Amino acid sequence: MASPELDDGGRTSAMADYGEIVNRSDTENSKNMVMKKKKSKAGSFQRPRFACFGGIKSEPDGKGNFDMEVDEKFRDRTPNHLVIMVNGLVGKAQNWKFAAKQFLKKYPNDVVVHCSECNSLVLTLDGVDVMGDRLAEEVISVIKRHPGVQKISFVGHSLGGLIARYAIAVLYERDITREPKQSQENGDCRTDGPEDPRSEERIKGKIAGLEPMNFITSATPHLGSRGHKQVPIFCGLYTLEKVAFRTSSFLGKTGRHLFLADSDNGKPPLLLRMASDSENLKFISALGSFKRRVAYANVRFDSLVGWSTSSLRHRDELPKLKRKSGGDKYPHIVNVETTRIASPQEVASEAKVDCHKNIGMEEEMLKGLTKLSWERVDVSFRGSRQRLLAHTTIQVKGSWINSDGADVICHMVDNFLL
């Protein structure tokens, strides 16, 4: 067996190699430690983002509703912007959990998100008006829990967009600080203290006393579901659409509202009335008070809500889209359009619509709603394995089966007006 060779210092060559390796390793470790410290200092601004993701707290109210906000330890100030999220047909507050977290990650110091549950599951069959009233009262209770908020935005999916449109009309220029209180002794309504003559000016153009900012809908049947391929699953077949109209009561009062089959006391259908201002409810004025109105719409694969009704367009106005996308960040956003901004004078002068004109109801609704400016965002899940679930994927209702819609929520959050 050959003996190991010795170097000039009397060490074996193997020992020398080992020493070199150890010295080299120590030097590299020292360099790595220095680099880590530099990166840590350079990247320290990113820490709040990671911290706030783990610092999001959810506060249920015992009724199924819950507020989500970043814990006080991970933010610099009290949020002043209330975001109300409204679920669709047979939905619930949990459907918005993913989207709510994205809002809080992006704006940890600015927003508190309320995921509404007052109209969930079978309660969504009670009618748009009943649900709108319920949502309005719920919003008032949320504002009272968060007295620091000054601004308000609504995000509604599917039917939730219609419920929100009704609720904002109920809350429009309503001074919740002057809400009448029921006397326990004789049942009379009263208000506390003398009436403030400045209150009317203070609430002018506001929603429940707050500054209206964003009104966002996704896959919402703004024009209802009656005929004209508004429900794609019927494939435009007149027979199926007629059957759906006649059996709309299967979905309760909500079904009659969606299919324009309601005529309470000889009045026009509710959705038609919601395209104009009335004496009691200023639907268009309330909608026009928001800084932005945005309609996200599925181009294809949404079996429940058609592209036309969700994007507030005539069918001949639907763009012919080429196979393009919003790039790597928003791969499923295929088109973004912004209509001209209507002046307050135009909105005020044209807000009232005569619902008894002998023209199509769909045309009348479009006429009333498009007097306001809208941002239209067209979404396509073409090529996605989740395309057949487009109606819920656009909301990311489930984090696993609807995950491909995450870029749509990202687009919504990135363009949110604070």
Phi, psi and omega in degrees: 000127183287139180277150181292146180284147180255144174269186184297332181272005179085007179266153175289155178297328180295319179294322179297316179299318181298318179297319178298319180297316180296315180298318179296319180296318179297319180297315181295321178297320179296317178298317180297320179297319179296316181297320179297319180295319179296315179297321180298318179290317182292328185258016183296334181294343182277345186301317181302326181295314179291324181293318184290334177298321178274349183259015178284129179245144179243129183241097176288150181257009179087354181246008181101340177282157172207146175259141177236131176206164179282137180303146182306330182292339186246018178223162186264342184204173179280129180300143180242007183238117180264125178249119180259123180250129188238125182282168180264199183301128180055030178261188180204172184301324183299339180299338184259008188298318180297311182298320180300318180296324180292322177297318182288326177294322182282321185233064185298331183267353193246328189240150165237131185253129176249118176266112188282143178230003184293340176236081183235156175048237185290342178294342179285001178263003187278352180110146183297322182292315179297316181291325177296319177296318179297316180296320180300316179293325178294318179300319178300317180294325179292317179299322179291333176284337182234074185295347181277350183286144181235342182235159181216142176223155179236140175230117183235137177255131175056235179304331180302330177294322178290319178299317180295322179297322178289317184297320182292332176292323177294324184271352185296125180051039178256124181270099184286346176285348180247024180298132179293143178250140181282126178286129182287339185278311184238001177081004180283151176269141180213161174243152182275127173079169180290152181288134181274118181295343180271355185296323181297319178290326183293327184258001182300126179072012182249163177252111183053036178083000181253155180283119181284130185244290184242133171238108189240131175235150175226126180053045181262130179281072184301328183260012181084187185238019186268112173061188174053037176062026179288337174245097188304333183297340179276356175058023178075008181283123185301321183298314181294320179294323179292319178297318180298319179298316183288335181254017184299334180293349176300330177264025177069203180297327178299318179299318179295323178293315182296322182265014176054038182257007181264145177209070182293120178053037177077005180282156174298162178306148185302315182297330176291320178292331181285359176266011180208171174271140174243179180296322185270322185232123181266078185297312183285321178298320178296315179295322180288346181285343181282144179295325180226146170231124186232134178238109173272132185222139174281128179288317182217168171073359174272109186280348186254326183230123183285163182296320183294310184291328182277339180254002178057054178227154164290155181297328179281356177264353181294127184292147174273103188271134171274170183284078178232164180218177180278020178088194184293328184283321180234069187296338183259001174272114186252350180194139176227126179231144175233122178282166181296153181277122178281139179283154178303328180293320179295317181298315183294321184282336184248009186295326183276127181241134179280106185284356185258005177295148184275062175228168183299142181295323179297317179298321181293321178294317177298319181300317181286316186285329183271009168288343175262155176282142179227143167266123180252125181241113182267134187238136177225128177258027176304131181089350179273144175292343182260015186297328180287350176252026187306325184298325179261337179293326180297338178262343192056057180298319175240132187294339181261305186283346180238024188296336183292346179275004183300325181290333177292317176296321178299317177298318179299316182289317183295331181260009181293136180266115178277000000 
